[in-house]
Amino acid sequence: MATTVLLGPVLSFRGASKGKWKVSALIGIDEGDKAPKFTVDGKAAPKSTVLLKHEGRQYLRYDLTTDQGNQERKVKYTIGDIDEVWHFTVPGKGYAPRMAYVSCNGFSDPSSIRKLIKGENAVWADLLCNHDKQVRPAGYMLDKEQLWHESRTHDKGLQRFHLLLMGGDQIYFDSVWEDVKELKGWIGLPREEQLVFQVGPELEAKIEDYYLKLYADRWLPKERGDWDTKTKPLDAAQAIARTPTVMMWDDHDIFDGWGSYSCEMQHSPLFQRLFHHARRAFWVFQMQHVADNLPELQARDDVQVRANDPLFKKIEWSKALKGDALALPLLDLQPGFTFAHAIGPVQLLVADLRTERSHEQVLGPDTWSALKDWLKQIPENGRKHPGEGCQHLLFMSSVPVVHPKLSLAEAFLDNFGSDHVLDSSADDLKDHWTHDDHEGERLRLLETLFATAKAKQLRVALVSGDVHVAAHGVAYRKDVGPQDNWAQIQQLTSTAVVHPSLVSVAERLFFHVLDNMGRITQNLDVNTSAEMLIFPQSNRRVLAARNWLALELDIGGANAAGSKLWATWRCETKDGVSNHLMAVEPTVVLRDGVAGKAVP
């Protein structure tokens, strides 16, 4: 019997250690079907793990872990009797991975598809043609930037990227307010009735079903055809099947604005049940963990705190996931999903900015403690031997830390209110690190990262999405000299891969306001400032175009002291794609108290 895949394959990166490149693959099939056999490197993969069974479907995770040798190589994998053959590329041991970053893979309003310059999947198609030579259509033409990478990767039979970082809004659940009849009716209720609206068993089942089934509908749409279809679109399904992903949620993975509504609305019975099911679906489909292994969030009862900010008991993730060899490396003793990877000279910290979010809080106290503990254990960069330790720390923040500040709009929309689930204007601004309510925590984050950069002699870059523009900013300390480049934290913003950028008349007016406000330096305190820089190869601070971002070190080996981190945005234009490049210079490493010259 032919294998029918209802979802996937979705690759997920689980870590690199002891000479192993750990990768898992998620698929969905009918519950009555036998689990298909996977092969990886020509050998049978271990037996699958059932993550969830629901409404006649089962979701399975396979272990595609493979050896990591001295040189990078391409790995082949197959599923059952499906003709399609997939690959992913593994970097050499101790080398930095080449990474692509995307965010906002969908639409907050389905009618916005009419705003697109090109087709819905045009930016995904560009990313895929850069990544994998095998998927390029006949007659595909390379540009100058692509040609530079051709001899380094594709001419050697490799793919360009080892990892696909997905920084939020991998799926849009805003449609739940329209598609579930009871929720559409709830929108019309007076606010007092909304706050006490109860979720009965029938509605609970509808909500659960909606959150679990939409992943298959969005990530492997029926209209695209199955994997044995001769002509398949170059879309998200192709990308997540050919590159191990690193995913973190943002508001649309729950519903628009989660965490930025009023305290009363956030704690209402309906909002709490929606969050419960979104959290469980995220755990299964994006984090690829067994549904029954997800601990419930429990409010702390050991301290007296105001009700405004959610304060949860810490979760001992090392205990909850002890028996799972493919568990993600979640930071222990935090209630959220923040996790981290160490890969050669790169450390990747993936922050959960939604679990504990409120009007005045982004991360709770236990998450701050876990985050600081993890930062302390980062190996120092090249103090005794060039190339040892961490050279670049990438902090994935779904929302940009450095972004133009819109104080007048904040003041206006604060008076307008923030509990309108079909109007995202107020919550979009309240989501920003630059909002007055989050400025103190933003400074705390930057000071924490500055301290890490100085102590470990490394460079920090913030990688973000959410705002539907491409942008480049910097946060810096003013009390040190220019030679101390650890005190410059780069902000790399790339979004969106599917969602339209600012294209309507009103949005274009907002874009010009945003660009002008980007000219203003933000002084966070007497020693710390943040500002937007002219976007590479343009004359603006922000670029209103769909885009994706490549992150690559110029030298990746363990003996390569001082590698530059190259950031390359590929931005959609009417006639094609534009390239925008910048480099994060290596830090000047102190050796035995003396500044050593960084190797370019």
ABEGO torsion letter per residue (X at the ends): XBBBBABOBBBBBAEBBGGBBBBBBBBBBBAABBBBBBBBGGBBBBBBBBABBBGGBBBBBBBABBBBBABBBBBBBBBEABABBBBBBBBBBGBBBBBBBBBGBEBABAAAAAABABBAAAAAAAAAAAABAAABBBGBBBBAAAAAAAAAAAAAGBBABABBBBAEGABBAAAAAAABAAAAAAAABBAAAAAABBBBAAAAAAAAAAAAAAAAAAABBAAAEBAABABBBBBAAAAAAABBBBBBBBAAAABBGBGABBAAAAABAAAAAAAAAAAAAAAAAAAGBBAAABBBBBBBAABBBBAABBBBBBBBAAAAAAABAABBBBBBGBABABBBBBBEABBBBBBBAAAABBAABABBAAAAAAAAAAAAABBBBGAABBGBEBABBBBBBABBABBBBBAAAAAAAAAAEAABAABAAAAAAAABAABAAAAAAAAAAAAAAAAAAAAAGBBBBBBBBGAGBBBBBBBBBAABBAABAAABBBBBBBOBAABBBBABAAAAAAAAAAAAAAABBBBABAABBBBBBBBBGBABABBBBBBBBBBBBABABAABBGBBBBBBBBBBBAAEBBBBBBBBBBBBBBBGGBBBBBBX
